[in-house]
Amino acid sequence: QVQLVESGGGLVQAGGSLRLSCAASGSIFRSAAMGWYRQAPGKQRELVARITSDGTTTYKDSVKGRFTISRTNAKNTVYLQMNSLKPEDTAVYYCNLVAVRYDGVNYWGKGTLVTVSS
C-alpha cells in the first residue's frame, strides 16, 4: 500500500513563492509517474504538473514558467516549486502517484491548502 503525505501549503501574498513536498511510502516510487493536482472551491480537480520516472515533465498552461515539478528518488519525494503566485492559484493541492508497472493504479494524498491573497 502506498501512502502520500503532502506538506508545504499555506498563506502567501500574490507574487510570493511556496514549495510543496510529497513523500511517498513503499518501493514503487522510482518507477511511478508523479503529479500535482489542485481543486479550487466549486471547481473540478485539475492537473497542474506531472513528472514521469525518466524526468519528463508536463504543465498546465497557466503555470508554465512559474511552477516547477521535480523529484528525488532517493527520498521518495516529489516537489512543486511555485513562484509568482496568483490569487487564482488558490486551491487544495493533491499529490498523485500512478503505479505504471502495476496496471496504472492511482494513489492520492489528502491534500494541502494553498491560499494566495491579493
CORJOQUI-V683167 format. One record per residue. RES is the residue in three letters. SS is DSSP state (2 for helix, 1 for strand, 0 for the rest). PSI is psi as a letter, one per 40 degrees, with the letter a starting at -180 (NA if undefined). BURIAL is 1 if it has 24 or more other ideal C-beta (glycine too) atoms within 12 Angstrom, else 0. Layout:
BEGIN
<<RES;SS;PSI;BURIAL> <RES;SS;PSI;BURIAL>>
END
This chain:
BEGIN
<<GLN;0;h;0> <VAL;0;h;1> <GLN;0;h;0> <LEU;1;h;1> <VAL;1;h;1> <GLU;1;i;1> <SER;1;i;1> <GLY;0;e;1> <GLY;0;i;1> <GLY;1;a;0> <LEU;1;h;0> <VAL;1;i;1> <GLN;1;i;0> <ALA;0;h;0> <GLY;0;e;0> <GLY;0;a;0> <SER;0;i;0> <LEU;1;i;1> <ARG;1;h;1> <LEU;1;i;1> <SER;1;i;1> <CYS;1;h;1> <ALA;1;h;1> <ALA;1;h;1> <SER;0;i;0> <GLY;0;a;0> <SER;0;e;0> <ILE;0;e;1> <PHE;2;d;1> <ARG;2;d;1> <SER;2;e;0> <ALA;0;i;1> <ALA;1;h;1> <MET;1;i;1> <GLY;1;i;1> <TRP;1;h;1> <TYR;1;i;1> <ARG;1;i;1> <GLN;1;h;0> <ALA;0;i;1> <PRO;0;h;0> <GLY;0;e;0> <LYS;0;i;0> <GLN;0;i;0> <ARG;0;h;0> <GLU;1;i;1> <LEU;1;h;1> <VAL;1;d;1> <ALA;1;i;1> <ARG;1;i;1> <ILE;1;h;1> <THR;0;i;0> <SER;0;d;0> <ASP;0;e;0> <GLY;0;e;0> <THR;0;h;0> <THR;1;i;1> <THR;1;i;0> <TYR;1;i;1> <LYS;0;i;1> <ASP;2;d;0> <SER;2;e;0> <VAL;2;e;1> <LYS;0;h;0> <GLY;0;e;0> <ARG;0;d;1> <PHE;1;i;1> <THR;1;h;1> <ILE;1;i;1> <SER;1;i;0> <ARG;1;i;1> <THR;1;h;0> <ASN;2;d;0> <ALA;2;d;0> <LYS;2;e;0> <ASN;0;f;1> <THR;1;i;1> <VAL;1;i;1> <TYR;1;i;1> <LEU;1;h;1> <GLN;1;h;1> <MET;1;h;1> <ASN;0;i;0> <SER;0;f;0> <LEU;0;i;1> <LYS;0;i;1> <PRO;2;d;0> <GLU;2;e;0> <ASP;2;e;1> <THR;0;h;1> <ALA;1;i;1> <VAL;1;h;1> <TYR;1;h;1> <TYR;1;h;1> <CYS;1;i;1> <ASN;1;h;1> <LEU;1;h;1> <VAL;1;h;1> <ALA;1;g;1> <VAL;0;d;0> <ARG;0;e;0> <TYR;0;f;0> <ASP;0;f;0> <GLY;0;f;0> <VAL;1;h;0> <ASN;1;h;0> <TYR;1;i;1> <TRP;1;i;1> <GLY;0;i;1> <LYS;0;e;0> <GLY;0;i;1> <THR;1;h;1> <LEU;1;h;1> <VAL;1;h;1> <THR;1;h;1> <VAL;1;h;1> <SER;1;i;0> <SER;0;NA;0>>
END
